[in-house]
Amino acid sequence: MTYNSDVFTRRILNFPAIRPCEFVSFSSLLTSLINLGCTICEYKSKTFFVNRKNARNAIRFVENLLIFLEEITLGISTCVTNSATLSLSELHFILQKVQYLLEDCTRDDARLWMLTQSEITADEFRVLIRAMGVALDVLPLEEMELGDEVNGLVEFVKDQALALKFETEVDDQRFLRKVFWILDHFGGGIDPKPSDVRKVLEYLGIGSWSECNREVKFLEDEIGLESQSEKKSNIRLLNSLMGFMIYCRSILFEFVDKVTSKRTDNLGSCDTVRCLNADDFRCPITLELMSDPVTIATGHTYERSSILKWFRAGNRTCPKTGQRLLCTDFVPNSALKQLIKGFCSEKGIHFADSVGRSRDVTKAVVAGSKVSEQAVRLLANFLVGSLVSCNNQEQNRAAYEIRLLTKTSIFNRSCLVEAGTIPPLLNLLFSCDPSLQENAMASLLNLSKFSKSRKIIVENGGLILILDVLKCGLKVEARQHAAGAFFYLASAEEYRQLIGEIPDAIPSLVELVRDGTDRGKKNALVTIFGLLLCPENHRRVFAAGLVPLLVDLISSCEREDLVTDSLAVLATLADNPDGTTSILSSGALPMIVEVLGSSSSMAAREYCVSLLLSFCTHGGADAVIVLVKNPSLMGALYSQLTEGTTRASKKASSLIKILHNFNEKSTFGFSNPVLPQERFIHVW
């Protein structure tokens, strides 16, 4: 009758309660009410970070209500009126909201935000308890023949609903004022006293780096959700609070304990994913993998856009069961979304997280508020000081914080570059500490995404230092980060040529393709793809022995994304005759035809068509003869005409024309059919 709050992620102070079915029996309703009340009473053993007194009063009220409900169970007559059922249905609906409210007050990742919402939360407690009193007030006790003792008990509970006071608690108000005082200091570019900041964290029970980090993650998610709302009224405050928590995480805690939240543990783990069926991840309406699953009142899950279209068409039933819905509300199924992400990662399938991209407001070039801007600037100066210290532990912690700060935020990258983090990070690549070297390299990778960083990296000798990590990094993760950094550096034409001219650069990338992890292979492949935009690098790639390595990878790899990346590199190399000759001599042609007919990736099929077209135009009649003899090829090519992109369709059309011309000339007895001399250029 209610959603399991452990499964779904919802916004704070939003209560997706569901009214009981209008046909529910009185006994079932009463049993569900008692179970729900018992669940609420279990919150007594949990820690409330704000609104402690109000939460305890609400639980005591529900305890007294439970006594009354259990008395009804013992003394109810067989005849129950509809008005009694409606009254208890309303009570059930309100109790769900009370449970959600108590859950919000105990969340271990939203303590600071709940402090800022303490007044609203107190009002919610008052409204819900009063509403339960009203629901009891309309309960037809005289018709239920419960006896004077039970009637007296319900009168006591109703009086209690009116008598209980739910007000913003004094301590909550005091520490909320202190939070805003600290935010004002940040806004003025002033470092707050560490003792003042610690007092706030102690009040909220935030005593470790991981607890602080959970607050940051929550605020990031909440900013994304708020950006989707029409009013966006809380965006500035949320950004300010996130700046506050990032500052606290980086400065106040000496030890980084990377403990993951219980709410997200193992959701994307390979072991979990392997035991699930892909059909469980498909929308029952479209039969496609879901990227934004939501669950409706019947408990069934659909792709958000699909179910919205269903409802907008005037349907008020569950598409899967046909059950009529009293409301068309739904909640995001974040747990399932994480599983789908893990499944796609494991199988090498692209996950089209359109919602996530639209919510990623951290990629803005400017800060979300003046407070967050100044907090990050103050923090950047602190981290630079830690990077140049003689303490290895301080350096490592600073490098790790920079790694986190630069992962998604363009503004953070800008601040850290301006503060001068790049030269000391490059120096840390010499470190003998594997963790420190990895964190420094990962930070440089993230910073290299920022255009202004690339010149600073190159001017400070970064190309050679990054190459050293690529060749002999202390951890495989550091090596793959180095390959990723080269990818972003190679996005600038002048650096693309510089990297190619370094003798060991391309051979080291090819070595990573041969021996690296899947992530390392991918980083190396996309970097090589970028380097091939410089024509001089083609011969260097051939000399490094990449072609036979890619052919072997395509035939043996199960990850579709790696196969697609390998085909992309080969298609680029095949744009000139020497590349075509090298690829054909490796025996790739039959395998390319097979991938074209079997791959589920639209990009992979397009690269296959591009390769086959290059084989025909540069490889001569020998390649055409092999393709003409393949009975399944034409069907795959014609499917590209209708299902492929415009570019893929044009290439497929050109290839079909070549094959038809060959057949016609062969039919009329020409011994040496003439192939078109038109040069087909691979366009990206």
C-alpha positions in Angstrom: 0.0 0.0 0.0 3.0 2.3 0.5 6.3 2.7 -1.3 9.4 1.2 0.2 11.4 4.3 1.0 14.7 2.4 0.9 14.2 1.7 -2.8 13.2 5.1 -4.2 15.1 8.4 -4.1 12.8 11.4 -3.7 13.4 15.0 -2.9 13.5 16.2 0.7 10.1 17.2 2.1 8.3 15.7 -0.8 5.8 13.0 0.2 4.6 10.7 -2.6 2.0 9.0 -0.4 -0.6 6.9 -2.1 -4.2 6.7 -1.0 -5.5 3.1 -0.3 -7.6 1.5 -3.0 -11.2 2.5 -2.6 -12.2 -1.2 -2.6 -9.8 -2.2 0.2 -11.5 -4.1 3.0 -11.7 -2.6 6.5 -9.7 -5.4 8.1 -6.9 -5.1 5.5 -6.8 -1.4 5.9 -6.6 -1.7 9.7 -3.8 -4.2 9.5 -1.8 -2.0 7.1 -2.4 1.0 9.4 -1.0 -0.9 12.4 2.0 -2.1 10.4 2.7 1.4 9.2 2.4 2.8 12.8 4.8 0.1 14.0 7.3 1.1 11.3 7.1 4.7 12.4 7.6 3.8 16.1 10.9 2.0 15.0 12.3 5.5 14.3 12.7 5.9 18.1 16.0 4.1 17.8 17.3 6.3 15.0 19.3 9.5 15.3 17.5 12.8 14.5 19.9 15.5 13.4 17.4 18.3 13.4 13.9 18.8 14.8 14.7 16.2 17.5 11.9 17.2 19.9 9.3 17.5 17.2 10.2 14.1 15.8 10.0 12.5 19.3 6.6 14.1 19.9 5.3 12.8 16.6 6.4 9.3 17.4 4.8 9.4 20.8 1.5 10.5 19.2 1.6 7.5 16.8 2.3 5.2 19.7 -0.9 6.4 21.4 -2.7 6.1 18.1 -1.5 2.5 17.8 -3.1 1.6 21.2 -6.4 2.9 19.8 -6.0 1.0 16.5 -5.2 -2.3 18.3 -8.3 -1.8 20.5 -10.4 -1.4 17.4 -9.0 -4.7 16.1 -10.1 -6.5 19.3 -13.6 -4.9 19.7 -14.8 -4.0 16.2 -18.2 -5.3 15.1 -18.7 -7.1 11.8 -20.7 -4.2 10.4 -18.5 -1.2 9.4 -19.8 1.9 7.6 -18.1 3.4 4.6 -17.5 6.6 6.5 -15.3 4.6 9.0 -13.3 3.1 6.1 -12.8 6.6 4.5 -11.6 8.0 7.8 -9.0 5.3 8.3 -8.0 5.6 4.7 -7.2 9.3 5.3 -5.3 8.3 8.4 -3.3 5.8 6.4 -2.5 8.5 3.8 -1.3 10.9 6.5 0.8 8.3 8.3 2.7 7.7 5.1 3.7 11.3 5.0 4.7 11.2 8.7 7.0 8.3 7.9 8.6 10.2 4.9 9.1 13.3 7.2 10.8 11.2 9.9 13.0 9.6 7.2 14.1 13.1 6.0 15.0 14.0 9.6 17.2 10.9 9.9 18.9 11.0 6.5 22.7 10.9 7.0 23.4 12.8 3.8 21.1 15.8 4.1 21.8 17.2 7.6 22.8 20.7 6.6 20.0 21.1 4.2 17.5 19.8 6.8 18.9 22.4 9.2 18.0 25.2 6.7 14.5 23.7 6.3 14.0 23.3 10.1 11.1 25.8 10.2 9.3 24.2 7.3 9.8 20.8 8.8 8.3 21.9 12.1 5.3 23.2 10.2 4.9 19.9 8.4 4.9 18.0 11.7 2.2 20.3 13.1 0.0 20.1 9.9 0.2 16.3 9.7 -0.6 15.7 13.4 -3.5 18.1 13.2 -4.7 16.4 10.1 -4.7 13.0 11.9 -6.8 14.7 14.6 -9.3 15.8 12.0 -9.4 12.3 10.5 -10.2 10.9 13.9 -12.8 13.6 14.6 -14.9 12.4 11.7 -14.6 8.7 12.7 -18.2 7.5 13.4 -17.5 6.0 16.9 -21.2 5.7 17.8 -21.8 3.5 14.7 -18.8 1.3 15.4 -20.0 0.2 18.9 -16.5 0.2 20.4 -17.4 0.8 24.0 -16.8 3.8 26.4 -13.2 2.9 27.1 -12.1 2.9 23.5 -14.2 6.1 22.8 -12.4 7.8 25.7 -9.1 6.7 24.3 -9.8 8.2 20.8 -10.9 11.5 22.5 -7.6 11.5 24.3 -5.6 11.1 21.1 -7.7 13.8 19.4 -7.0 16.2 22.2 -3.3 15.4 22.0 -3.3 16.2 18.3 -4.4 19.7 19.2 -2.3 20.2 22.3 1.1 19.1 21.0 3.2 22.1 20.0 5.5 21.8 17.0 7.8 24.8 16.8 11.2 25.5 15.3 13.6 24.3 18.0 15.9 26.8 19.7 19.1 25.0 19.0 18.2 24.5 15.3 17.6 28.3 15.1 20.9 29.1 16.8 23.0 26.9 14.6 21.2 28.0 11.5 22.1 31.6 12.3 25.7 30.5 12.7 25.6 28.8 9.2 24.4 32.0 7.6 27.0 34.0 9.5 29.7 31.7 8.0 28.2 32.0 4.5 28.4 35.8 4.9 32.1 35.5 5.6 32.6 33.4 2.5 30.7 36.0 0.5 33.1 38.6 1.6 36.2 36.5 0.8 37.0 35.9 4.5 38.0 32.6 5.9 35.7 31.7 8.8 37.2 30.5 12.1 37.7 26.8 12.1 36.2 26.6 15.6 32.9 28.1 14.4 32.7 25.7 11.4 33.5 22.7 13.7 30.7 23.7 16.1 28.2 23.5 13.2 29.5 20.1 12.0 29.5 18.8 15.6 25.9 19.8 16.1 24.9 18.0 12.9 27.0 14.9 13.8 29.3 15.3 10.9 32.6 14.0 12.2 34.5 12.5 9.2 35.5 13.2 5.6 33.1 10.6 4.2 30.1 12.1 6.1 31.0 15.5 4.8 31.4 14.1 1.3 27.9 12.5 1.5 26.5 16.0 2.2 28.3 17.3 -0.9 26.9 14.5 -3.1 23.4 15.2 -1.8 23.6 18.9 -2.5 25.0 18.2 -6.0 22.0 16.0 -6.7 19.6 18.5 -5.2 21.0 21.3 -7.3 20.4 19.2 -10.4 16.8 18.5 -9.4 16.2 22.1 -8.5 17.5 23.3 -11.9 14.6 21.3 -13.4 11.9 23.1 -11.5 10.3 26.2 -12.9 11.0 28.6 -9.9 14.6 27.5 -9.1 14.1 29.3 -5.9 16.6 27.3 -3.9 19.5 27.2 -6.4 21.5 30.0 -4.9 21.2 28.7 -1.3 22.0 25.1 -2.4 25.1 26.3 -4.2 26.2 28.3 -1.2 25.8 25.3 1.1 27.7 23.1 -1.3 30.6 25.6 -1.3 30.4 25.5 2.5 30.6 21.7 2.7 33.4 21.4 0.1 35.4 23.9 2.1 34.8 21.8 5.3 35.6 18.5 3.6 38.9 19.8 2.2 40.2 21.8 5.2 38.8 20.3 8.4 39.5 16.6 8.0 43.0 15.3 7.9 42.1 11.7 7.1 40.1 10.8 4.0 37.9 7.8 4.8 36.3 6.7 1.5 33.2 5.1 2.9 30.3 4.9 0.4 26.8 5.7 1.4 24.5 2.8 2.3 22.0 4.2 -0.1 24.2 3.5 -3.1 26.4 0.6 -2.1 26.8 -2.1 -4.7 24.0 -0.9 -6.9 26.2 -1.0 -9.9 28.5 -3.8 -9.0 29.3 -6.5 -11.6 28.1 -9.3 -9.3 24.7 -7.7 -8.9 24.4 -6.9 -12.6 25.3 -10.4 -13.8 22.5 -12.1 -11.9 19.8 -9.9 -13.6 18.1 -10.3 -16.9 18.3 -7.4 -19.4 14.6 -7.7 -19.9 14.1 -6.4 -16.4 15.7 -3.1 -17.6 13.3 -2.6 -20.5 10.3 -0.3 -20.5 7.1 -2.4 -20.9 5.8 0.2 -23.3 8.7 0.7 -25.7 10.7 -2.5 -24.9 13.9 -0.3 -24.9 16.4 -0.1 -22.1 15.3 2.6 -19.7 17.5 5.6 -19.0 15.1 7.4 -16.6 12.9 4.8 -14.9 10.0 5.9 -12.8 7.5 3.8 -10.8 3.8 4.5 -10.7 1.2 3.7 -8.0 0.8 0.0 -9.0 4.5 -0.6 -8.4 5.4 -1.1 -12.1 8.3 0.8 -13.6 8.4 2.6 -17.0 10.6 5.0 -18.9 9.6 8.5 -17.8 8.9 9.9 -21.3 6.8 6.8 -22.2 4.5 6.9 -19.2 4.1 10.6 -19.5 3.0 10.2 -23.1 0.6 7.5 -22.0 -0.9 9.7 -19.3 -1.1 12.8 -21.6 -3.1 10.7 -24.1 -5.8 10.5 -21.5 -5.1 7.1 -20.1 -5.5 6.6 -16.3 -4.6 3.0 -16.1 -1.4 1.0 -15.6 -0.3 -0.1 -19.1 0.9 -3.4 -17.8 -2.0 -4.5 -15.5 -4.8 -2.3 -16.8 -5.6 -1.3 -13.2 -7.3 2.1 -12.9 -5.1 4.7 -11.1 -6.6 7.1 -8.6 -3.5 9.3 -9.2 -0.9 9.5 -12.0 2.0 10.5 -9.8 5.3 8.6 -10.0 8.6 8.5 -8.3 12.1 8.1 -9.8 13.5 4.6 -9.4 17.1 5.6 -8.8 18.1 2.1 -7.6 17.0 0.6 -10.9 18.7 3.4 -12.8 22.0 2.6 -11.1 21.6 -1.1 -11.9 21.0 -0.2 -15.6 24.1 2.0 -15.6 26.1 -0.9 -14.2 24.6 -3.3 -16.7 25.5 -1.0 -19.6 29.0 -0.4 -18.3 29.5 -4.2 -18.0 28.2 -4.9 -21.5 29.8 -1.9 -23.2 26.4 -0.4 -24.0 26.1 3.4 -24.3 23.8 4.7 -21.5 21.8 7.7 -22.8 21.5 9.6 -19.5 19.7 12.6 -21.0 18.2 13.6 -17.7 21.6 13.5 -16.0 23.1 15.7 -18.7 20.4 18.3 -18.4 20.8 18.3 -14.6 24.5 18.7 -14.6 24.6 22.4 -13.6 28.1 21.9 -12.1 29.4 22.3 -15.6 28.5 26.0 -15.6 31.4 28.4 -16.3 30.4 30.6 -13.3 29.7 29.6 -9.7 26.1 29.1 -8.6 26.4 31.9 -6.0 28.8 34.5 -4.8 29.3 32.5 -1.6 30.3 29.3 -3.4 32.6 31.3 -5.7 34.5 32.8 -2.8 34.6 29.6 -0.9 36.2 27.7 -3.8 38.7 30.5 -4.3 39.7 30.4 -0.6 39.9 26.7 -0.8 42.1 26.8 -4.0 44.7 28.9 -2.3 44.7 26.5 0.7 45.2 23.5 -1.6 48.1 25.1 -3.5 49.8 25.6 -0.1 49.3 21.9 0.7 50.7 20.8 -2.6 54.0 22.5 -2.1 54.4 21.4 1.5 57.0 18.8 2.6 54.3 16.6 4.1 53.5 13.7 1.8 50.2 13.0 3.4 49.1 16.7 3.0 50.2 16.6 -0.6 48.2 13.5 -1.3 45.1 14.8 0.4 45.3 18.1 -1.6 45.8 16.2 -4.9 42.8 14.0 -4.1 40.6 17.0 -3.3 41.6 18.7 -6.5 40.8 15.5 -8.3 37.3 15.6 -6.9 36.8 19.4 -7.4 37.8 19.3 -11.1 35.9 16.2 -12.1 32.8 18.0 -13.4 33.0 21.7 -12.6 34.4 24.1 -15.2 34.4 26.9 -12.6 36.4 24.8 -10.1 39.0 24.1 -12.8 39.2 27.7 -13.6 39.8 28.7 -10.0 42.4 26.0 -9.4 44.3 26.9 -12.6 44.3 30.6 -11.5 45.6 29.6 -8.1 48.6 27.9 -9.7 47.9 24.2 -9.0 49.4 22.9 -12.3 53.2 23.3 -11.7 53.1 21.6 -8.3 50.9 18.8 -9.6 53.4 18.2 -12.4 56.2 17.9 -9.8 54.2 15.3 -7.9 54.3 13.0 -11.0 57.9 12.2 -9.9 56.6 10.8 -6.6 57.4 7.3 -5.5 54.1 7.1 -3.7 51.6 5.3 -6.1 48.5 6.9 -4.6 50.0 10.4 -4.8 51.1 10.0 -8.4 47.7 8.6 -9.4 45.8 11.5 -7.7 48.1 14.1 -9.2 47.8 12.5 -12.7 44.0 12.3 -12.3 43.8 16.0 -11.3 45.9 17.0 -14.4 43.6 14.9 -16.6 40.6 16.8 -15.3 42.4 20.1 -15.6 43.4 19.4 -19.2 39.7 19.5 -20.1 39.9 23.2 -19.5 41.4 25.0 -22.5 43.5 27.5 -20.6 45.2 24.6 -18.7 46.7 23.0 -21.8 49.2 25.8 -22.5 50.3 25.9 -18.9 50.9 22.1 -18.9 52.9 22.2 -22.1 55.0 25.2 -21.1 55.9 23.6 -17.8 57.3 20.4 -19.5 54.1 18.5 -18.9 54.2 16.4 -22.1 57.4 14.6 -21.2 56.3 14.1 -17.5 52.9 12.8 -18.6 54.6 10.4 -21.1 56.8 9.1 -18.3 53.7 8.2 -16.3 52.1 6.6 -19.4 55.2 4.4 -19.9 56.0 3.4 -16.4 53.3 4.8 -14.0 53.4 3.1 -10.5 49.7 2.1 -10.9 47.8 1.1 -14.0 45.2 3.8 -13.1 47.9 6.4 -13.4 48.8 5.2 -16.8 45.3 5.3 -18.1 44.8 8.8 -16.6 48.0 9.9 -18.5 46.5 8.6 -21.8 43.3 10.5 -21.1 45.3 13.7 -20.5 47.0 13.3 -23.8 43.6 13.0 -25.4 42.6 16.5 -24.2 46.0 18.0 -25.0 45.7 16.5 -28.5 42.5 18.5 -29.1 44.8 21.5 -29.8 46.4 21.1 -33.3 49.8 22.3 -32.3 50.0 19.9 -29.3 48.7 17.1 -31.5 51.8 17.4 -33.6 54.1 17.9 -30.6 52.9 14.7 -29.0 53.3 12.7 -32.2 56.9 13.9 -32.6 57.9 12.6 -29.1 59.5 9.2 -30.0 57.9 7.1 -27.4 54.4 8.7 -27.2 52.5 6.7 -29.8 54.3 3.4 -29.1 53.4 3.9 -25.4 49.7 4.4 -26.3 49.8 1.3 -28.5 51.4 -0.6 -25.6 48.4 0.4 -23.4 46.0 -0.8 -26.0 47.8 -4.2 -25.9 48.2 -4.6 -22.1 46.0 -2.1 -20.3 42.7 -2.5 -18.6 39.5 -1.9 -20.6 39.5 1.7 -19.4 43.1 2.1 -20.3 42.5 0.6 -23.8 39.6 3.0 -24.3 41.6 6.1 -23.2 44.5 5.0 -25.5 42.2 4.4 -28.5 40.4 7.7 -28.3 43.8 9.5 -27.9 45.2 7.8 -30.9 42.1 8.7 -32.8 42.7 12.3 -31.9 46.3 12.2 -32.9 45.4 10.8 -36.3 43.9 14.2 -37.2 47.5 15.1 -37.8 48.5 13.4 -41.1 52.1 12.9 -40.0 51.0 10.7 -37.2 49.5 8.0 -39.5 52.9 6.5 -40.4 53.9 6.6 -36.7 50.8 4.6 -35.8 51.6 2.0 -38.6 55.2 1.7 -37.4 54.0 1.1 -33.8 52.1 -2.0 -35.0 48.6 -0.8 -34.1 46.7 -2.3 -37.0 47.1 -6.0 -36.3 46.5 -5.3 -32.6 43.2 -3.6 -33.4 42.1 -6.4 -35.8 42.8 -8.9 -33.0 40.9 -6.7 -30.5 37.8 -6.5 -32.7 37.7 -10.3 -33.1 38.2 -11.1 -29.4 36.7 -8.2 -27.4 33.2 -8.5 -25.9 32.9 -4.8 -25.1 31.0 -3.1 -27.8 32.4 0.3 -27.0 36.0 -0.9 -27.5 35.1 -2.6 -30.8 33.5 0.7 -32.0 36.6 2.7 -31.0 38.9 0.2 -32.7 36.8 0.5 -35.9 36.9 4.3 -35.7 40.7 4.2 -35.7 40.9 1.7 -38.5 38.4 3.8 -40.6 40.5 6.9 -40.2 43.7 5.0 -41.2 41.9 3.5 -44.2 41.3 7.0 -45.6 44.6 6.7 -47.5 45.8 3.9 -49.7 48.7 2.9 -47.4 46.3 2.5 -44.5 43.9 0.4 -46.6 46.8 -1.9 -47.8 47.9 -2.4 -44.2 44.5 -3.2 -42.9 43.7 -5.6 -45.8 47.0 -7.4 -45.3 46.0 -8.1 -41.7 43.0 -10.2 -42.9 40.4 -7.7 -41.6 38.0 -7.7 -44.5 35.9 -10.8 -43.6 35.7 -9.7 -40.0 34.5 -6.2 -40.9 31.7 -7.8 -43.0 30.8 -10.0 -40.0 30.6 -7.0 -37.6 28.5 -5.1 -40.0 25.9 -7.8 -40.0 25.9 -8.6 -36.3 26.7 -5.4 -34.3 23.9 -3.7 -32.5 25.9 -0.4 -32.5 24.8 2.1 -35.1 28.3 3.8 -34.9 30.1 0.5 -35.3 28.1 -0.4 -38.4 28.8 3.0 -39.9 32.5 2.6 -39.4 32.3 -0.9 -41.0 30.6 0.6 -44.1 33.3 3.3 -44.2 36.1 0.7 -44.1 34.5 -1.4 -46.8 34.1 1.6 -49.0 37.8 2.5 -48.5 38.8 -1.1 -49.3 36.9 -0.9 -52.6 38.2 2.5 -53.6 41.8 2.0 -52.5 42.2 -1.8 -52.4 41.1 -2.5 -56.0 39.2 -5.3 -57.6 40.5 -8.0 -55.2 38.5 -6.5 -52.3 35.4 -5.9 -54.5 35.4 -9.6 -55.6 35.4 -10.8 -52.0 32.5 -8.5 -51.1 30.5 -9.4 -54.2 30.7 -13.1 -53.3 29.3 -12.5 -49.8 25.5 -13.1 -49.9 24.7 -11.4 -46.6 26.4 -8.1 -47.3 23.8 -6.4 -49.5 21.1 -6.9 -46.9 23.2 -5.2 -44.2 24.0 -2.3 -46.7 20.4 -1.8 -47.6 19.5 -1.6 -43.9 22.0 1.2 -43.6 20.1 3.1 -46.3 16.9 3.1 -44.1 18.2 2.8 -40.5 21.6 4.5 -40.6 22.5 8.2 -40.3 22.6 10.4 -43.3 26.3 10.0 -43.5 26.1 6.2 -43.2 23.3 6.1 -45.8 25.5 8.0 -48.3 28.4 5.7 -47.8 26.3 2.6 -48.1 24.8 4.0 -51.3 28.2 4.6 -52.8 29.3 1.1 -51.8 26.2 -0.6 -53.3 26.8 1.4 -56.5 30.4 0.1 -56.7 29.2 -3.5 -56.2 26.4 -3.2 -58.8 28.7 -1.7 -61.4 31.2 -4.6 -60.8 28.4 -7.2 -61.3 27.2 -5.5 -64.4 30.6 -5.3 -66.0 31.4 -8.9 -65.1 28.1 -10.0 -66.6 29.0 -8.4 -69.9 32.3 -10.1 -70.0 34.8 -7.4 -69.0 37.8 -9.2 -67.6 39.1 -6.2 -65.7 36.1 -4.2 -64.5 36.9 -0.6 -64.0 36.3 0.8 -60.5 35.2 4.4 -60.0 38.2 6.7 -59.5 36.1 9.0 -57.2 37.9 9.5 -53.8 35.6 8.9 -50.9 36.8 11.0 -47.9 35.9 9.9 -44.4 34.1 12.8 -42.8 33.9 13.2 -39.0 
